[in-house]
């Protein structure tokens, strides 16, 4: 019996789930020294880990889906209901990375990247290891 291969979309979702978890853990640790509490990059309010999401600075397309500089912990209100609260997000990015890098991030949504199965598996495994390091 042959094992059914996962679709590219299924692999991307698995890799994104691991990446998003790592983003939230990273940002919690950087903000509070704990992986259990963090701050929203857009509004600066504190939240427990479970209440934070991984918010993309620019609309997520394949090319910026796994952008470590362009994805940060964000509260549900800013991420979903305020369309990312882009002004607050941008201000925080300028403080973190400077104006030049922030401007570069704004253009990450232009080209389109097509991921291979191997790339997605590698991304998933890479961020699983990074999660282990944070724990």
C-alpha positions as CSV (number, residue, x, y, z in Angstrom):
1,X,0.0,0.0,0.0
2,X,1.5,3.3,-1.1
3,X,1.7,6.2,1.4
4,X,-0.2,9.2,0.1
5,X,2.1,12.3,-0.3
6,X,1.0,15.5,1.3
7,X,0.0,18.3,-0.9
8,X,2.2,21.4,-1.2
9,X,-0.5,23.4,0.6
10,X,-0.7,20.9,3.5
11,X,3.1,21.0,3.8
12,X,3.1,24.8,3.8
13,X,0.4,24.9,6.5
14,X,2.4,22.5,8.7
15,X,5.6,24.6,8.2
16,X,3.6,27.8,8.9
17,X,2.2,26.4,12.1
18,X,5.6,25.6,13.4
19,X,7.1,28.9,12.2
20,X,4.2,30.9,13.7
21,X,4.7,29.2,17.1
22,X,8.4,30.0,17.0
23,X,7.7,33.7,16.1
24,X,5.4,34.0,19.1
25,X,7.8,32.2,21.4
26,X,10.7,34.4,20.1
27,X,8.9,37.6,20.6
28,X,7.6,36.6,24.1
29,X,11.1,35.8,25.2
30,X,12.5,39.0,23.8
31,X,9.8,41.2,25.4
32,X,9.5,39.5,28.8
33,X,12.3,36.9,29.1
34,X,9.6,34.2,29.3
35,X,8.0,32.2,26.5
36,X,4.6,32.4,28.3
37,X,3.9,36.2,28.0
38,X,4.7,38.8,25.4
39,X,3.7,42.0,23.8
40,X,1.8,42.9,20.6
41,X,4.2,44.5,18.1
42,X,1.5,47.0,17.0
43,X,-0.1,48.2,20.2
44,X,2.5,47.2,22.8
45,X,0.0,45.6,25.1
46,X,1.0,42.5,27.1
47,X,-0.7,39.2,26.4
48,X,-0.2,35.6,27.4
49,X,1.3,33.4,24.7
50,X,-2.0,31.8,23.8
51,X,-3.6,35.2,23.0
52,X,-0.9,36.2,20.6
53,X,-0.9,35.4,16.8
54,X,1.9,35.7,14.3
55,X,1.1,38.8,12.3
56,X,2.6,39.6,8.9
57,X,3.7,43.1,8.3
58,X,2.7,43.0,4.6
59,X,0.0,40.8,3.2
60,X,1.2,37.2,3.3
61,X,2.3,35.7,0.1
62,X,4.6,32.7,-0.4
63,X,7.7,34.9,-0.7
64,X,7.2,36.5,2.8
65,X,5.3,33.8,4.5
66,X,8.4,32.8,6.5
67,X,10.0,36.2,6.9
68,X,11.6,36.3,10.3
69,X,11.9,40.1,10.2
70,X,8.4,40.6,8.7
71,X,6.4,38.4,11.1
72,X,5.9,39.2,14.8
73,X,3.7,38.5,17.8
74,X,0.5,40.4,17.5
75,X,-2.8,40.5,19.4
76,X,-5.9,39.3,17.8
77,X,-7.4,42.8,17.8
78,X,-4.5,44.4,15.9
79,X,-3.9,41.4,13.6
80,X,-7.5,40.6,12.6
81,X,-9.8,43.5,13.4
82,X,-7.4,46.4,12.7
83,X,-5.9,44.8,9.6
84,X,-2.6,44.4,11.2
85,X,-2.6,47.9,12.8
86,X,0.1,48.8,10.2
87,X,1.0,52.2,11.6
88,X,1.9,50.8,15.0
89,X,3.5,47.8,13.4
90,X,5.7,50.0,11.2
91,X,6.8,52.2,14.1
92,X,7.9,49.2,16.0
93,X,9.8,47.8,13.1
94,X,11.7,51.1,12.6
95,X,12.8,50.9,16.2
96,X,13.8,47.2,15.9
97,X,15.4,47.2,12.4
98,X,15.8,50.8,11.3
99,X,14.1,52.6,8.4
100,X,16.1,50.9,5.6
101,X,15.2,47.4,6.6
102,X,11.6,48.4,7.3
103,X,11.3,49.8,3.8
104,X,12.7,46.6,2.4
105,X,10.1,44.6,4.2
106,X,7.3,46.7,2.6
107,X,8.3,45.4,-0.8
108,X,8.5,41.7,0.2
109,X,5.0,41.1,-1.1
110,X,5.9,41.9,-4.7
111,X,7.7,38.7,-6.1
112,X,6.1,35.3,-5.8
113,X,8.0,32.3,-4.5
114,X,6.9,28.8,-5.3
115,X,8.1,26.4,-2.5
116,X,9.1,22.8,-3.1
117,X,8.2,19.9,-0.8
118,X,11.8,19.7,0.3
119,X,12.0,23.4,1.2
120,X,8.8,23.2,3.2
121,X,10.0,20.1,5.1
122,X,13.3,21.8,5.8
123,X,11.6,25.0,7.0
124,X,9.3,22.9,9.3
125,X,12.3,21.0,10.8
126,X,14.4,24.2,11.1
127,X,11.8,26.0,13.2
128,X,11.1,22.9,15.3
129,X,14.7,23.0,16.3
130,X,14.6,26.7,17.0
131,X,11.5,26.1,19.3
132,X,13.5,23.4,21.2
133,X,16.3,26.0,21.7
134,X,13.9,28.5,23.1
135,X,12.4,26.0,25.5
